[in-house]
Amino acid sequence: MPTDEQPVLAAGCVLWRRSPGDGAPQICLVHRPKYDDWSHPKGKLKRGEGALAGALREVEEETGHRCAPGPRLTTLRYPANGRPKQVDYWAAEATEGRFVPSREVDRVLWLAPEAARARLTQARDRELVDEFLAVLRRV
């Protein structure tokens, strides 16, 4: 059992796709009704699970989409429910799938990066959009 000092380990992705209309990047955000917030798909790692495997599993569970992982992004560290939390992130391009609402995630939105920045609840998630765009320009 983890002590209070050990971080809760989680992972997620800045999930993106090319717009069917103009080919511009769109970012997928998830709405969690429990918190009434908009965020990138992410979640806690299972015991013994690697961060990238956990990130890909969480993306599929929350959005219904499989994805191709790309560059690793920032690892965020912040307090959550009185415990430190560490979330490893990757950029990941959606490959196939279809969203089905659940109790955990009831809506997803595919938005242009600036609209995604504006919709995200947490400032730390907005910084991930900026980092993703910088990485995308280099690819």
N, C-alpha and C positions, 0 to 999 in steps of 0.2 A: 504494500500500500504506500503511495507517495506521501512524503511529508509535506507540510505547508510550504516549505522553501523550494521544493522541486516543481518546475513548471508543468502545467498541463500542456501536453504536446498535441499540436493540431497541424493541419496542412490544407492548402487550397490552391485555387488557380484564378488568374485573371483569364476567364474563358472568352474567346473572341471568334469571330467569323468575318468573312467578307460579305458586305451587303449584296444581296442579289441584284439590286438596281445599278449601283455605280461602282461596286468593288471596294468601297471604303470600309475600314474596319468598324465593327460593331462589338460592343462589350456586353456580356450577359450578366445581369444582376438578379439576385434572388431576394424575394420578400419573405421574411420569417414572421408569421403572425404572432408567435409567442413574444417577440420583442418589438413588433411593428417597425422593423427596420429594413433597409436595403443594403445588401453587402455582396461581396464576391462569394461564390460557393466555397465553403470550407467546413471542416469538422475535426473532431478529436480522432487521434490515431487509435487503432485497436492494438492490444498487447502484441508486441513483436513486429508490428507493421512498419515498414519503411515510410519515410515522409512522402516520397513521390507516389508510391502505391496508394497511400492514404488519400493524397490529393486527388488522384484520378478516380478513386472509388467515391469520394465525396461529391465530386463534380457529377458523376453519373447518377448517384443517389438523389442529389438535389435538383438537377436540371434535366435528367433523362438523356443527356448527351454524352457520347464517348468523345474523347479528344486526343490529339497528338501533342504531347508535352514539348514545349520549346525551352527557351532560356529560363534559368532559375532567377527569381526576383528576390527582393528583400525578405528577410526573416523579421517579422514583427513581434515585439515583446510588449505586453501590457497587462495590467491587473484585470482579472475577470472573476467576479463573485468571491473576492477576497483572496484569490490565488494568482500567482504569476502565470501567464499564458504565453506560449511561444508558438507562432504560426509560420511555417515555411510555405512560400508561394512560388509558383511557376506561371509563366505565360503558357497558354495551351489553346490550340486552335480546335474548334469543334469539328468533328468529322461526320457524325451521324447521330440520330436520336430524335426523340420527341418528348416534350415536357408533359408530365402528368402531375397535377396538383396533389399535395399530401398535407398531413397535419404540420409537418416541419417547414415545408416551403409551399405556399399557396399560389405564388405568381412568379414569373420570370419576365424580364424585359430585355430586349436586345436594343441597345442605344449607341448612338455615336459617342465617341469618347467624352466630348464636352458635356453632353446631356447625362452621361453616366456619372461624371464628376459631380454634377449638380444634384443628382438623385441620391447618391451614396450618403448614408447617415453619418458615418465616422470619417473624420479628417484623415486618419491613417489609411483608410481605403482609397481616398482620393489620391494620396501620394503614390499608391500602387498603379493607378491609371497613368500618372505622369511617367513613372518608371517604365511601364509597358510601352508607352508611345516612344520613349527614347530608345528602347530595345528594338522596336519595330522599325524605326528609321535606320538602324544599323544593319538590319537583315537584308 
